[in-house]
Amino acid sequence: MDLNNIRNFSIIAHIDHGKSTLADRMLELTSTVEARKMKDQVLDTMDLERERGITIKMQPVRMEYTLDGHSYVLNLIDTPGHIDFSYEVSRALRAVEGSLLLVDSTQGVQAQTFTTLDMARELGLVIIPVLTKIDSPLARVDDIALEVSELLDVDPDSILKVSGKTGEGVPELLKEIIKKIPPPKISLPEITTPHFRALVFDFEYSSHKGVIVYVRVLEGSIKRHDSLLFKIANEKFLAQEVGIFSPEAIPKDTISAGEIGYIVTGIKKPGIASVGDTITLAKHPSEALPGYMNPNPVVWVSMYPESQDDFMLLKTALGRLRLSDASFSYEEESSGLLGRGFRSGFLGMLHLEIITERLRREFGLDLVVTTPSITYKVEYKNGKKENIYSPHMFPDDGSIVRIEEPWVVIKIITPSEYIGSLMQLLFDHEGEVTDTEDFGDNRTTVTISMPLRELMRNFFDELKSLTSGYASISYEIGDFKQADVTKLDILVADEVIPAFSKIVSTRKVQEEAEKTVEKLHLHLPRQMFVAKVQGRAHGRILASKTIKAFKKDVTAKLYGGDITRKMKLREKQKKGKKKMKERGKVNIPHSVFLKMMKND
């Protein structure tokens, strides 16, 4: 294939701006998918994606299109739109020469659009602005075109208008892609030895074929049975199959520079393949491509199977999922009350939600998932430093001299009338406003710094509720800053329950203790003895509730006779209750843990 006839591009869009629908029309128009096989969201292959209408796993596709008597190959990489997957988006952008900036003509530019657009600009990609959903009765085409033109400094009339639903404007869009996006440039080094470099921008796992990597070939070409090397992981393998996506995997004899395709590695070990790694020849390795990073988890939870009989199934399931998603981590741990489980780290709350949902659906697991926490950097009086990512491991004996926590930089776009209420919400979540500017169309952009733990404390839901769903938000992890936090322990019958421990702001610890104790008191079943539910921080009890014991009338069967007979039985019962309180343990059902983990 002539390189001048190849166009590699991706789509930048906020969630639910019609990206997958537009991709469907492109596949239809280029006859990549037969009409009888056409369905909505063709590139979203997971049930979870189709239900939620979001893209989780990127799906590349190769389309062939004829224009003015010339045949062109259009390689589209459909990218996730959610902020949890921004690193995957950055690697996908590294694999293309241009991007479509998709903006919903009913909603306008959203916060997440800025983040991805900045990435594309830094990489020097050609940006083609496109307005979608122009068929909607709510569309404000002229207003939104003006908004986009100011953002990109282009003529409003040059912005393409399309409808993914009806297909209007899509043929013109394909022509514009061919006209404006440059063909791949191949910089051939002046060496005589064979060379090959490809960027891994995604991968999946097959139980039969092992790990299948999705690559953009930057230099050279390879064929089946070539000996290759993961440069960062330093792992050799044989290419068992190479090919392209159309959109199904189609084997080819070779894949060459400028193309986007796949390589079947046969590797069945987790942790080898990773997004951003470079694949090169094993015998003549080239340098790794710049920009690789190992995504670090920012949200941590403990996962336990509801039945301990399912522990090995959970271990197997996590291993299987990690083969196709190296961005989450897990390690074994045990709790006296919940048994054996795993401490797991994720890129964000959506990432956590997706993995837990996949564990339930694909493996039939019923899980107990603890309250999410983050990593804290702790410095002790003796000079020792360590990272703590589990609340129950947090010391509260006065040995700490400094605690640091990650902050996030947040960009919010909201209708201006909600600014006053937003400021109160930011105060409640310890947010600091660093910049505000009018965005046009009676909207304001607010830039904020905030502790990550506060962002996780229901901030998204509260923001959406406050702004009636009109605000959009994006964030990126910033620096670590000193934290004023403390550990809140929850005690039941004088015993600390590690699963309920949490790290909270010192100024909110009293309120949080009362709320948690009240909630647990509500859900915990009564026992045969009196038991207290308490919240403890700074070495003292901040909140307490008493669960009354079941009562039994031990004198019910006595009729008449001396009163001392009844007194003896009641005294015996009293001593039994006292002994039970001293020795007894409260059995907390799994249903209570599940109710406590939910945000009411």
NORDAMO-V72454 format. One line per field, one symbol per residue. ss: DSSP state (a for helix, b for strand, c for the rest). phi: phi as a letter, one per 40 degrees, with the letter a starting at -180 (. if undefined). burial: b if it has 9 or more other C-alpha atoms within 8 Angstrom, else e. Layout:
# NORDAMO-V72454
ss = ???
phi = ???
burial = ???
This chain:
# NORDAMO-V72454
ss = ccaaabbbbbbbccccccaaaaaaaaaaacccccaaacccccccccaaaaaaccccccbbbbbbbbbccbbbbbbbbbccccaaaaaaaaaaaacccbbbbbbbccccccaaaaaaaaaaaacccbbbbbbbccccccccaaaaaaaaaaaacccaaacbbccccccccaaaaaaaaaaaccccccccccccccccbbbbbbbbbbcccbbbbbbbbbbcbbbcccbbbbccccbbbbccbbbbbcccbbbccbbbcccbbbbbcccccccccccccbbbbcccccccccccccccccbbbbbbbccaaaaaaaaaaaaaaaaaccccbbbbbbbcccbbbbbbbbccaaaaaaaaaaaaaaacccbbbcccbccbbbbbccccbbbbccaaaccccccbbbbbbbbbbbbbbbbaaaaaaaaaaaaacccbbbbbbbbbccbbbbbbbbbaaaaaccaaaaaaaacccccbbbbbbbbbbbccbbbbbbbbccbbcaaacbbbbaaaaaaaaaaaaaaaaaacccccccbbbbbbbccbbbbbbbbcccccccccccccccaaaaaaaaaaaaaaaaaaaaaccccccaaaaaaaaccc
phi = .cdcbbbbabbcacdgbgcccccdccccccfcbcdcccacfdccccdcccccgbcbbcbcabbbabbfgbcbbbbbbcbcbcccbccccccccccbbaacccbcccbgcbdcdddcccdccccgccbbcbcbfccccccbdcccccdccccbfbcdccccbbbcccgcgcdcccccccccccccbbccccbcccaaabccbaabbbccbgcbccbbcbagabbdgccbaccccfbcabccababbacccbcbcabbdgcbabbccgcbbcgccacgcbbacccbcbccccgcacdccbbbabbbcdbcccdccccccccccccbaccbbaacabbdcbgcabcbbbciccddccccccccccbgccbbbcccbbcbcbbcccgcbacbbbdccccbbgccbabbbcbbbbbbbadcccddccccccccbgcbcbabacbgffbbcbbbbacdcccccgcdccccccbfgccbababcbccbcbbbacbcbbbfgbcbdcccacbcdcbccccccccccccccccccbcbcbbbbbbafgbcbaabbccccbbccbcccbggcccccccccccccccccccccbcbccccdccdccccccc
burial = eeeebbbbbbbbbbeebbbbbbbbbbbbebebbeeeebeebbbbeeeebbeeebbeebbbbbbbbeeeeebbbbbbbbbbbbbbbbebbbbbbebbbbbbbbbbbbebbbbbbebbbebbeeeebbbbbbbbbbeeeebebeebbbbbbeeeeeebeebbbbbbbebebbeebbbbbbeebbbbeeeeeeeeeebbbbbbbbbbbeeebbbbbbbbbbbbbbbbebbbbbbeeeebbbbbbbbbbbbebeebebbbbbbbbbbbbbeeebeebbbbbbbbbbebbbeeeeeeeeeebbbbbbbbbbeeebbeebeebbbbbbbbbbbbbbeeebbeeebbbbbbbbbbbebbeebeebbbeebebebbbbbebbbbbbbbeeeeeeebbbbbeebbeeebbbbbbbbbbbbbbbbeebbeebeebbbebbbbbeebeeeeeebbbbbbbbbbebbbebbeebbbebbeeebbbbbeeeeeeeeebbbbbbbbbeeebbebbbbbbeeebbebbbebbbbbbeeeeebbbbbbbbbbbeeebbbbbbbbbeeeeeeeeeeeeeeeebeebbeebeeebbbbbeeeeeeeeeebbbebbeee
